[in-house]
Amino acid sequence: MDRSNETDRPPTAVIQVDVDGFWAVRRCYGRGGRPEDEDPVYREAVPALLEMFRGLGISATFFVVGADVQVPWKRKILEKVLDAGHEVANHSFNHALQMGQLERKQVESEILDCQQALIEVLQVQARGFRAPGYSCSLPVLEVLERNGFWYDASLLPTRWGSVLRWIARRISVAPGSPVPQFGARRNRKSGIGPFWTAGGAKSGPNEKLACQIFPLMEVPVSVTPRLRFPMHGGIGFLLGKRYVMRAVGAIGRTVRFLNYVIHGMDVVDGQRWPVISGWGQRWLFGGSGATRLKFFTAVCSHIREHFEVVRTDRWVERMRKGG
């Protein structure tokens, strides 16, 4: 009987969208806002991404903030996400960047309040979670495991977090304030492929024993294999399509699993919807929405061509059953 070699199979990819409302993005850089305010992430970005995924035949995972779920007009847009066959996952209730530094009870409140909103408003029992700012911490993992989540996608295993935080402080309207984004220093050497968080130990995703001990999968945001430099979303847009395509190829050949993340704000027209002001706005959020959408369409099309693209929850379910 002919048995295909494992390497003959295409590598796996999941595509995830962080639906941080415009108010939440502004708060990351020292500005104000409320979930109820007019929001181009929901009005423009989410519909554009839904159309892009429809055209490419891709099922994605949308991480949503509980405070946005409770806004009636935003709920209607999220219902369209579900109707299109995408996964809706938990992104905390208030989008607190300091989540990795919060007390356990506060962490539990952020996660479970969002979960309750998803259940009551959308009738969704979220299987996955991502902490704002990639705040992967042991209290977060323990709360998720204790409450029946299947996976966490908070880990950004990069060596460049301090550099990215320095840049974020420079462009913030409050430069002296801490910006706890881009993961913790302790995670810079963590695994860059998925692993079971078995009591804090790393093990391969096909090891059933680890799953039985601590049935929570960590699905890290992908970084380049050697330098561990981020290549997702807006960072990839700044570095260019050639860089992202090469990074995607290297991840496919070595890790054989890609978690490509887009933020809703990545496809918002920064000329009409300024998050901050001055050079920081032009550099980080510049470019028309159409230009940005064209970039992400090209990247996602390339991923679909070279990877098996699956919904995150469905892939994790497959691994829980033994691969």
CORKAZI-V190867 format. One record per pair of residues at least 24 apart in sequence whose C-alpha atoms are under 10 Angstrom apart, sorted by the first residue. I is the first residue (numbers start at 1). GAP is how many residues later the second one is. D is the distance in Angstrom with one decimal. If there is no record, write none. Layout:
I;GAP;D + I;GAP;D
This chain:
7;246;9.2 + 7;249;9.1 + 9;247;9.8 + 9;298;9.0 + 9;299;8.7 + 10;242;8.3 + 10;243;9.6 + 10;246;8.0 + 10;247;9.6 + 10;295;9.5 + 10;296;6.7 + 10;297;5.3 + 10;298;6.0 + 10;299;9.6 + 11;240;9.1 + 11;241;5.8 + 11;242;7.9 + 11;243;9.5 + 11;244;8.4 + 11;245;4.6 + 11;246;5.8 + 11;247;7.9 + 11;292;9.9 + 11;295;7.5 + 11;296;5.1 + 11;297;6.1 + 11;298;8.7 + 12;240;7.9 + 12;243;9.5 + 12;244;6.3 + 12;245;4.9 + 12;246;6.4 + 12;247;8.8 + 12;291;9.4 + 12;292;9.7 + 12;294;8.9 + 12;295;5.3 + 12;296;4.8 + 12;297;6.0 + 12;298;7.4 + 12;303;8.9 + 13;235;9.9 + 13;239;8.6 + 13;243;8.2 + 13;244;5.6 + 13;245;4.5 + 13;246;5.9 + 13;247;7.5 + 13;290;7.4 + 13;291;8.2 + 13;293;9.1 + 13;294;5.8 + 13;295;5.9 + 13;296;4.7 + 13;297;6.4 + 13;298;8.6 + 13;299;8.7 + 13;302;9.3 + 14;44;9.4 + 14;45;8.6 + 14;46;6.9 + 14;47;7.9 + 14;205;9.4 + 14;207;9.9 + 14;243;8.1 + 14;244;6.3 + 14;245;5.0 + 14;246;6.4 + 14;247;8.6 + 14;289;9.4 + 14;290;9.9 + 14;293;9.1 + 14;294;8.4 + 14;295;5.6 + 14;296;5.5 + 14;297;6.0 + 14;298;5.7 + 14;299;9.5 + 14;300;9.9 + 14;301;8.4 + 15;38;9.9 + 15;43;8.4 + 15;44;7.9 + 15;45;5.2 + 15;46;6.5 + 15;47;8.9 + 15;206;10.0 + 15;243;8.1 + 15;244;5.9 + 15;245;5.0 + 15;246;6.0 + 15;247;7.8 + 15;285;8.2 + 15;288;9.1 + 15;289;9.9 + 15;294;7.5 + 15;295;7.9 + 15;296;7.4 + 15;297;7.8 + 16;43;9.3 + 16;44;5.6 + 16;45;4.7 + 16;46;5.9 + 16;47;7.4 + 16;70;9.9 + 16;71;9.2 + 16;72;9.8 + 16;73;9.7 + 16;137;9.4 + 16;205;9.3 + 16;217;10.0 + 16;243;7.2 + 16;244;6.2 + 16;245;4.8 + 16;246;6.3 + 16;247;8.4 + 16;295;8.6 + 16;296;8.0 + 17;29;9.1 + 17;32;8.9 + 17;43;7.4 + 17;44;6.1 + 17;45;4.7 + 17;46;6.1 + 17;47;8.7 + 17;71;9.6 + 17;72;9.7 + 17;216;9.1 + 17;243;8.6 + 17;244;5.7 + 17;245;4.8 + 17;246;5.4 + 17;247;6.6 + 17;248;9.9 + 17;249;9.9 + 18;43;8.5 + 18;44;6.0 + 18;45;4.9 + 18;46;6.6 + 18;47;8.8 + 18;71;9.4 + 18;72;9.8 + 18;73;7.7 + 18;112;8.6 + 18;114;9.1 + 18;215;9.8 + 18;243;7.3 + 18;244;6.3 + 18;245;4.7 + 18;246;6.1 + 18;247;8.7 + 18;248;9.8 + 19;26;8.9 + 19;27;7.7 + 19;43;6.5 + 19;44;5.8 + 19;45;5.2 + 19;46;7.2 + 19;49;9.2 + 19;72;8.4 + 19;243;8.8 + 19;244;6.2 + 19;245;5.1 + 19;246;7.8 + 20;42;10.0 + 20;43;8.2 + 20;44;6.8 + 20;45;6.7 + 20;48;8.7 + 20;71;8.5 + 20;75;7.7 + 20;112;8.9 + 20;243;7.0 + 20;244;6.5 + 20;245;7.3 + 21;43;8.6 + 21;44;7.7 + 21;46;9.3 + 21;47;7.1 + 21;53;9.8 + 21;74;9.2 + 21;242;9.7 + 21;243;7.9 + 21;244;8.0 + 22;242;8.8 + 22;243;7.3 + 22;246;9.5 + 22;251;8.8 + 22;252;9.7 + 22;253;7.9 + 23;45;9.8 + 23;72;9.9 + 23;252;8.9 + 24;41;9.0 + 24;43;9.9 + 24;44;9.7 + 24;70;8.2 + 24;71;6.6 + 24;72;8.7 + 24;73;9.6 + 24;108;9.8 + 25;70;9.2 + 25;238;9.9 + 25;239;9.8 + 25;240;7.7 + 25;250;7.2 + 25;251;9.8 + 26;146;9.5 + 26;147;9.8 + 26;248;8.9 + 26;249;5.4 + 26;250;7.3 + 27;68;9.2 + 27;69;9.2 + 27;70;9.3 + 27;145;9.6 + 27;146;10.0 + 27;248;9.0 + 28;67;9.2 + 28;68;8.8 + 28;69;7.4 + 28;104;9.7 + 28;105;9.0 + 28;140;8.9 + 28;141;10.0 + 28;144;8.0 + 28;145;9.8 + 28;151;7.5 + 28;152;9.2 + 28;153;8.7 + 28;247;9.5 + 29;139;7.5 + 29;140;7.9 + 29;141;9.7 + 29;142;7.4 + 29;143;4.6 + 29;144;6.2 + 29;145;7.4 + 29;146;8.9 + 29;148;9.5 + 29;150;8.1 + 29;246;7.8 + 29;247;7.2 + 30;139;9.6 + 30;141;9.6 + 30;142;5.9 + 30;143;5.4 + 30;144;5.7 + 30;145;8.6 + 30;147;8.4 + 30;149;9.3 + 30;245;9.6 + 30;246;8.5 + 31;141;8.5 + 31;142;7.1 + 31;143;8.7 + 31;244;7.8 + 31;245;7.5 + 32;243;9.8 + 34;33;9.1 + 34;34;9.2 + 35;30;9.4 + 35;31;9.7 + 35;32;6.4 + 35;33;5.6 + 35;34;9.1 + 35;35;8.8 + 35;36;7.1 + 35;39;9.3 + 35;59;9.4 + 36;31;8.9 + 36;32;7.7 + 36;34;9.1 + 36;35;6.3 + 36;36;9.0 + 36;37;9.0 + 36;38;8.9 + 37;34;9.6 + 39;35;9.0 + 39;229;10.0 + 39;234;9.2 + 40;224;8.8 + 40;225;8.0 + 40;227;9.4 + 40;228;6.6 + 40;229;8.5 + 40;232;9.5 + 40;233;7.5 + 41;33;10.0 + 41;222;8.9 + 41;223;5.4 + 41;224;5.8 + 41;225;8.9 + 41;226;8.1 + 41;227;6.5 + 41;228;9.8 + 41;232;9.9 + 42;26;9.4 + 42;31;9.1 + 42;32;6.6 + 42;33;9.7 + 42;34;10.0 + 42;35;7.1 + 42;36;8.7 + 42;222;7.9 + 42;223;9.4 + 42;226;9.7 + 43;30;9.5 + 43;31;8.4 + 43;34;8.2 + 43;225;9.6 + 44;220;8.9 + 44;221;9.5 + 44;223;8.2 + 44;224;6.9 + 44;225;9.0 + 44;245;8.9 + 45;218;9.0 + 45;219;5.5 + 45;220;7.0 + 45;221;8.1 + 45;222;5.6 + 45;223;5.9 + 45;224;9.1 + 45;244;8.3 + 45;248;8.8 + 46;31;7.8 + 46;32;8.7 + 46;34;9.5 + 46;35;8.2 + 46;217;9.7 + 46;218;6.5 + 46;219;9.4 + 46;221;8.8 + 46;222;9.6 + 47;30;7.8 + 47;31;9.7 + 47;33;8.6 + 47;34;8.6 + 47;217;10.0 + 48;216;9.5 + 48;219;8.1 + 48;220;9.6 + 48;241;9.5 + 48;242;9.5 + 48;245;7.8 + 49;32;9.7 + 49;213;9.6 + 49;215;8.2 + 49;218;8.3 + 49;244;8.0 + 49;247;9.1 + 49;248;8.8 + 50;30;8.5 + 50;31;7.1 + 50;34;7.7 + 50;36;9.1 + 51;33;9.6 + 52;241;8.3 + 52;242;9.4 + 52;244;8.9 + 52;245;6.6 + 52;248;8.9 + 52;249;9.5 + 53;31;9.3 + 53;33;9.5 + 53;244;8.4 + 53;247;8.5 + 53;248;9.4 + 54;30;7.9 + 54;31;9.8 + 55;242;9.4 + 55;246;9.6 + 56;241;8.4 + 56;244;7.9 + 56;245;6.6 + 56;248;7.7 + 56;249;9.9 + 57;244;9.5 + 57;247;8.6 + 57;252;9.4 + 58;27;9.4 + 58;28;8.7 + 58;242;8.7 + 58;243;9.2 + 58;246;7.7 + 58;250;9.9 + 58;251;6.9 + 58;252;7.6 + 58;253;8.4 + 59;25;8.3 + 59;26;6.5 + 59;27;5.3 + 59;28;7.7 + 59;250;7.6 + 59;251;6.4 + 59;252;5.6 + 59;253;9.0 + 60;24;9.8 + 60;25;8.3 + 60;26;5.3 + 60;27;6.3 + 60;28;8.8 + 60;201;9.9 + 60;249;8.6 + 60;250;7.4 + 60;251;5.4 + 60;252;7.4 + 60;253;9.7 + 61;24;9.6 + 61;25;5.9 + 61;26;4.6 + 61;27;5.8 + 61;28;6.8 + 61;67;9.1 + 61;200;9.4 + 61;249;9.4 + 61;250;6.3 + 61;251;6.5 + 61;252;8.2 + 62;24;7.2 + 62;25;6.1 + 62;26;4.9 + 62;27;6.0 + 62;28;8.5 + 62;29;9.0 + 62;66;9.9 + 62;199;9.8 + 62;200;9.5 + 62;201;9.5 + 62;202;9.5 + 62;250;10.0 + 63;24;8.4 + 63;25;5.9 + 63;26;4.6 + 63;27;5.5 + 63;28;5.2 + 63;29;8.9 + 63;63;9.4 + 63;65;8.3 + 63;66;7.3 + 63;67;7.1 + 63;68;9.6 + 63;90;9.8 + 63;200;9.5 + 64;24;7.0 + 64;25;6.3 + 64;26;5.7 + 64;27;5.1 + 64;28;7.7 + 64;29;8.6 + 64;31;9.3 + 64;50;8.6 + 64;54;9.0 + 64;65;9.4 + 64;66;9.2 + 65;24;9.0 + 65;25;6.8 + 65;26;5.0 + 65;27;5.5 + 65;28;5.2 + 65;29;6.6 + 65;30;6.4 + 65;45;9.7 + 65;46;9.8 + 65;48;10.0 + 65;49;6.7 + 65;50;9.6 + 65;52;9.3 + 65;53;9.3 + 65;67;9.4 + 66;24;7.6 + 66;25;7.3 + 66;26;6.2 + 66;27;4.1 + 66;28;6.8 + 66;29;8.4 + 66;44;8.7 + 66;45;8.8 + 66;46;9.5 + 66;47;7.1 + 66;48;4.2 + 66;49;7.4 + 66;50;8.3 + 66;51;5.9 + 66;52;7.0 + 66;55;9.8 + 67;25;8.6 + 67;26;5.5 + 67;27;6.1 + 67;28;8.5 + 67;46;9.1 + 67;47;7.5 + 67;50;8.1 + 68;25;8.3 + 68;26;8.8 + 68;46;9.5 + 68;49;9.4 + 69;24;9.0 + 69;45;8.3 + 69;48;6.6 + 69;49;6.8 + 69;51;9.7 + 69;52;7.1 + 69;53;8.1 + 70;44;9.6 + 70;47;6.8 + 70;48;8.6 + 70;50;9.3 + 70;51;7.0 + 70;52;9.6 + 71;50;9.7 + 72;49;9.1 + 75;43;9.7 + 75;46;7.5 + 75;47;7.5 + 76;46;9.4 + 78;44;8.0 + 79;42;9.6 + 79;43;7.1 + 82;40;8.8 + 82;42;9.2 + 85;226;9.4 + 86;225;7.4 + 86;226;9.7 + 87;37;9.3 + 87;39;8.3 + 87;40;9.0 + 87;41;9.2 + 87;224;6.9 + 87;225;7.8 + 87;226;7.4 + 87;227;9.2 + 88;30;8.6 + 88;34;9.4 + 88;36;7.5 + 88;37;8.7 + 88;38;6.5 + 88;39;8.5 + 88;40;8.4 + 88;41;9.7 + 88;225;9.6 + 89;25;9.6 + 89;26;8.7 + 89;29;8.6 + 89;35;8.5 + 89;36;8.3 + 89;37;4.9 + 89;38;6.4 + 89;39;5.2 + 89;40;5.9 + 89;41;8.0 + 89;63;10.0 + 89;223;9.7 + 89;224;9.1 + 90;24;6.5 + 90;25;6.5 + 90;27;9.8 + 90;28;8.0 + 90;34;9.9 + 90;35;9.2 + 90;36;6.1 + 90;37;7.9 + 90;38;6.1 + 90;39;4.6 + 90;40;6.5 + 90;41;8.5 + 90;59;9.8 + 90;62;9.6 + 91;24;9.1 + 91;35;9.9 + 91;37;8.7 + 91;38;5.8 + 91;39;5.1 + 91;40;5.9 + 91;41;6.8 + 91;62;9.8 + 91;63;9.5 + 92;37;7.8 + 92;38;7.6 + 92;39;6.5 + 92;40;7.4 + 93;24;8.4 + 94;38;9.2 + 95;36;7.8 + 95;37;5.6 + 95;38;8.7 + 96;35;8.3 + 96;36;6.2 + 96;37;8.2 + 96;39;9.7 + 96;84;9.7 + 97;34;7.9 + 97;35;5.1 + 97;36;5.2 + 97;37;8.3 + 97;38;7.4 + 97;82;7.8 + 97;83;6.1 + 97;84;6.6 + 97;85;9.7 + 98;33;9.3 + 98;34;7.9 + 98;35;7.8 + 98;36;9.8 + 98;37;7.5 + 98;80;9.5 + 98;81;8.5 + 98;82;6.1 + 98;83;8.2 + 99;32;6.9 + 99;33;7.1 + 99;34;8.1 + 99;35;9.0 + 99;36;6.1 + 99;37;8.6 + 99;38;8.7 + 99;40;9.7 + 99;41;8.4 + 99;81;8.9 + 100;31;8.0 + 100;32;8.9 + 100;33;8.7 + 100;34;8.4 + 100;35;4.6 + 100;36;6.3 + 100;37;5.6 + 100;38;8.6 + 100;39;8.0 + 100;40;7.4 + 100;80;8.6 + 100;81;9.8 + 100;83;8.8 + 100;84;8.3 + 101;34;8.2 + 101;35;9.9 + 101;36;8.4 + 101;38;9.4 + 101;79;9.1 + 102;35;9.9 + 102;37;8.8 + 102;38;9.5 + 103;36;8.1 + 103;37;10.0 + 104;34;9.5 + 104;35;5.8 + 104;36;7.8 + 104;38;9.2 + 104;39;8.1 + 105;34;9.2 + 105;38;9.3 + 106;33;10.0 + 107;24;9.7 + 107;32;7.2 + 107;33;6.5 + 107;36;7.7 + 107;37;9.9 + 108;31;8.5 + 108;32;7.7 + 108;34;9.4 + 108;35;6.1 + 108;36;8.5 + 108;39;9.5 + 109;34;9.7 + 110;30;9.9 + 111;29;8.5 + 111;32;8.1 + 111;33;8.0 + 111;36;9.6 + 112;31;9.0 + 112;32;9.2 + 112;35;8.5 + 125;24;9.1 + 126;24;8.9 + 126;25;9.9 + 126;187;9.1 + 127;24;6.6 + 127;25;8.8 + 127;185;9.3 + 127;186;6.6 + 127;187;9.9 + 127;189;9.5 + 127;190;9.8 + 128;24;5.6 + 128;25;7.3 + 128;26;9.8 + 128;88;9.5 + 128;89;9.3 + 128;90;9.7 + 128;91;9.6 + 128;184;8.2 + 128;185;7.1 + 128;188;9.6 + 129;24;6.0 + 129;25;7.2 + 129;89;9.8 + 129;90;9.9 + 130;24;4.5 + 130;25;8.3 + 130;89;9.6 + 130;90;9.8 + 131;24;8.6 + 131;52;9.7 + 132;48;9.4 + 132;49;7.8 + 132;50;9.2 + 132;51;9.5 + 133;46;8.9 + 133;47;6.6 + 133;48;4.1 + 133;49;5.5 + 133;50;6.4 + 133;51;9.4 + 134;46;8.9 + 134;47;6.5 + 134;48;5.7 + 134;49;4.8 + 134;50;8.0 + 134;86;9.4 + 134;87;8.8 + 135;45;8.1 + 135;46;7.4 + 135;47;7.7 + 135;48;5.4 + 135;49;6.7 + 135;52;9.7 + 136;46;9.9 + 136;47;6.8 + 136;48;7.4 + 136;50;9.8 + 136;51;8.0 + 136;82;9.6 + 136;84;9.7 + 137;46;9.4 + 137;47;8.4 + 137;49;9.6 + 137;50;9.1 + 138;59;9.8 + 138;61;9.5 + 138;62;7.7 + 141;56;8.1 + 141;58;9.5 + 141;59;8.8 + 141;73;10.0 + 141;75;7.9 + 141;76;9.6 + 141;77;9.0 + 142;55;9.8 + 142;57;9.0 + 142;58;9.6 + 142;72;9.4 + 142;74;9.3 + 144;71;9.9 + 144;72;7.8 + 145;52;9.5 + 145;69;7.1 + 145;70;6.9 + 145;71;6.0 + 145;72;9.5 + 146;68;9.4 + 146;69;9.8 + 146;70;9.7 + 148;67;8.5 + 148;68;8.5 + 149;66;8.4 + 149;67;6.9 + 149;68;9.1 + 150;64;10.0 + 150;65;6.8 + 150;66;5.1 + 150;67;6.3 + 150;68;9.0 + 150;162;10.0 + 150;163;7.6 + 150;166;7.2 + 150;167;7.9 + 150;170;8.7 + 151;43;9.8 + 151;44;9.8 + 151;45;8.8 + 151;46;9.3 + 151;64;8.3 + 151;65;5.1 + 151;66;4.4 + 151;67;5.7 + 151;68;6.9 + 151;161;8.7 + 151;162;7.9 + 151;165;7.3 + 151;166;9.6 + 152;42;9.9 + 152;44;10.0 + 152;45;9.3 + 152;64;7.2 + 152;65;6.2 + 152;66;5.0 + 152;67;6.1 + 152;68;8.1 + 153;41;9.3 + 153;64;8.5 + 153;65;5.9 + 153;66;4.8 + 153;67;5.4 + 153;68;6.8 + 153;106;9.0 + 153;159;9.6 + 154;28;9.7 + 154;29;8.1 + 154;64;7.9 + 154;65;7.6 + 154;66;6.6 + 154;67;7.4 + 155;27;8.9 + 155;28;6.8 + 155;29;8.8 + 155;32;7.4 + 155;33;9.3 + 155;35;8.4 + 155;36;9.2 + 155;37;8.8 + 155;39;10.0 + 155;63;7.4 + 155;64;7.3 + 155;65;4.7 + 155;66;6.2 + 155;67;9.1 + 156;25;9.9 + 156;26;6.6 + 156;27;5.6 + 156;28;8.4 + 156;31;7.3 + 156;32;7.7 + 156;33;9.9 + 156;34;8.6 + 156;35;9.6 + 156;36;8.2 + 156;63;9.4 + 156;64;5.9 + 156;65;5.2 + 156;66;7.3 + 156;67;7.7 + 156;72;9.3 + 156;73;9.8 + 156;74;8.2 + 157;25;8.9 + 157;26;7.4 + 157;27;8.6 + 157;28;8.9 + 157;29;9.0 + 157;30;5.5 + 157;31;4.7 + 157;32;6.3 + 157;33;5.6 + 157;34;7.0 + 157;35;6.2 + 157;36;9.6 + 157;63;7.1 + 157;64;7.4 + 157;65;7.9 + 157;66;7.1 + 157;67;9.8 + 157;71;7.0 + 157;72;8.8 + 157;73;8.8 + 158;24;8.1 + 158;25;7.7 + 158;26;9.0 + 158;27;8.5 + 158;28;9.9 + 158;29;7.4 + 158;30;4.8 + 158;31;7.4 + 158;32;8.5 + 158;34;8.8 + 158;63;9.3 + 158;64;9.1 + 158;65;6.7 + 158;66;8.8 + 158;67;10.0 + 158;69;8.2 + 158;70;5.0 + 158;71;6.0 + 158;72;6.8 + 159;24;9.5 + 159;25;9.6 + 159;26;7.6 + 159;27;9.6 + 159;28;8.4 + 159;29;4.9 + 159;30;7.5 + 159;64;9.8 + 159;68;7.7 + 159;69;6.2 + 159;70;7.1 + 159;71;9.3 + 160;25;9.0 + 160;28;8.1 + 160;67;8.9 + 160;68;7.7 + 160;69;6.6 + 160;70;8.1 + 161;24;7.1 + 161;26;9.7 + 161;27;8.0 + 161;68;9.2 + 161;69;9.3 + 164;66;9.9 + 164;71;9.9 + 167;113;9.4 + 168;112;9.0 + 168;116;9.8 + 170;110;8.3 + 171;105;7.9 + 171;106;8.6 + 171;107;8.7 + 171;108;8.1 + 171;109;5.2 + 171;110;8.0 + 171;112;9.7 + 171;113;9.0 + 172;103;9.8 + 172;104;7.4 + 172;105;9.2 + 172;108;8.2 + 172;109;9.9 + 173;103;7.1 + 173;104;8.4 + 173;107;9.8 + 182;48;9.5 + 188;40;8.3 + 189;39;9.0 + 190;30;9.0 + 191;27;9.4 + 191;28;9.6 + 191;29;7.9 + 191;64;9.9 + 192;26;9.8 + 192;27;8.5 + 192;28;6.1 + 192;29;7.7 + 192;30;6.5 + 192;31;7.0 + 192;32;8.7 + 192;33;7.6 + 192;36;8.3 + 192;59;9.4 + 192;63;7.6 + 192;65;9.1 + 192;66;9.4 + 192;67;9.8 + 193;25;8.5 + 193;26;6.9 + 193;27;6.4 + 193;28;8.6 + 193;29;7.6 + 193;30;9.4 + 193;32;9.7 + 193;58;9.3 + 193;61;9.7 + 193;62;6.1 + 193;63;8.2 + 193;64;6.4 + 193;65;7.9 + 193;66;8.8 + 194;24;5.5 + 194;25;4.7 + 194;26;6.2 + 194;27;9.4 + 194;28;9.7 + 194;61;9.2 + 194;63;7.7 + 194;64;9.3 + 194;65;9.3 + 194;122;9.6 + 195;24;7.0 + 195;25;8.7 + 196;123;9.9 + 196;124;9.8 + 205;111;9.0 + 205;114;6.5 + 205;115;8.3 + 205;117;8.5 + 205;118;8.1 + 206;112;9.7 + 206;113;6.3 + 206;114;8.1 + 206;115;9.0 + 206;116;5.8 + 206;117;6.1 + 207;112;8.9 + 207;113;9.2 + 207;115;7.5 + 207;116;9.2 + 208;111;8.6 + 208;112;7.4 + 208;113;8.1 + 208;114;6.3 + 208;115;9.3 + 211;108;8.9 + 211;109;6.8 + 211;110;9.4 + 211;111;9.2 + 212;108;8.9 + 215;105;7.8 + 216;100;9.2 + 216;104;9.2 + 217;99;7.2 + 217;100;9.9 + 217;102;8.9 + 217;103;8.8 + 218;98;9.6 + 219;38;9.5 + 219;39;9.3 + 219;40;7.4 + 219;93;8.7 + 219;97;9.0 + 220;37;9.9 + 220;38;8.9 + 220;39;6.9 + 220;40;9.6 + 221;37;7.9 + 221;38;5.3 + 221;39;6.7 + 221;40;6.9 + 222;25;9.4 + 222;26;8.9 + 222;29;7.9 + 222;33;9.4 + 222;35;8.3 + 222;36;5.9 + 222;37;5.2 + 222;38;6.4 + 222;39;8.2 + 223;24;7.9 + 223;25;9.0 + 223;27;9.9 + 223;28;7.9 + 223;35;8.8 + 223;36;8.8 + 223;37;9.2 + 224;24;8.0 + 224;25;9.6 + 224;26;7.2 + 224;27;6.5 + 224;30;9.9 + 224;31;9.7 + 225;25;7.0 + 225;26;6.3 + 225;27;9.8 + 225;28;9.8 + 225;29;7.4 + 225;30;7.6 + 226;24;9.2 + 226;25;9.7 + 231;29;8.1 + 231;30;8.8 + 232;27;8.6 + 232;28;5.8 + 232;29;5.3 + 232;30;6.5 + 232;31;8.9 + 233;27;7.7 + 233;28;5.8 + 233;29;4.4 + 233;30;6.1 + 233;31;9.1 + 233;32;9.3 + 233;33;6.4 + 233;34;9.3 + 233;59;9.9 + 233;62;10.0 + 233;63;8.1 + 234;27;9.4 + 234;28;7.4 + 234;29;7.6 + 234;30;9.9 + 234;31;8.5 + 234;32;5.6 + 234;33;8.9 + 234;50;7.5 + 234;51;8.1 + 234;58;8.9 + 234;62;9.6 + 235;27;9.8 + 235;31;9.4 + 235;49;8.5 + 236;26;9.6 + 236;59;9.6 + 236;60;9.4 + 236;63;9.7 + 237;29;8.5 + 237;47;9.4 + 237;55;7.5 + 237;58;7.2 + 237;59;8.1 + 237;62;9.9 + 238;45;8.2 + 238;46;7.6 + 238;47;9.4 + 238;48;9.6 + 240;55;8.7 + 241;54;7.1 + 241;55;8.9 + 241;57;8.2 + 241;58;7.3 + 242;57;9.7 + 244;55;7.6 + 245;53;9.5 + 245;54;7.0 + 245;55;10.0 + 245;57;7.6 + 245;58;8.6 + 248;51;9.0 + 248;54;8.8 + 248;55;7.5 + 248;58;9.3 + 248;59;9.8 + 249;53;9.6 + 249;54;8.9 + 249;57;8.4 + 249;58;9.8 + 252;51;9.4 + 252;54;8.2 + 252;55;7.6 + 256;51;8.7 + 257;50;8.6 + 257;51;9.4 + 257;52;9.9 + 258;45;8.9 + 258;49;8.4 + 258;50;9.8 + 258;51;9.1 + 259;50;9.8 + 259;53;8.9 + 260;39;9.5 + 260;40;8.7 + 260;43;9.0 + 262;34;8.2 + 265;24;9.4 + 266;26;6.9 + 266;27;8.2 + 266;30;8.9 + 267;24;8.3 + 267;25;5.3 + 267;26;5.5 + 267;27;9.1 + 267;28;9.3 + 267;29;8.3 + 268;24;7.8 + 268;25;8.6 + 269;24;9.7
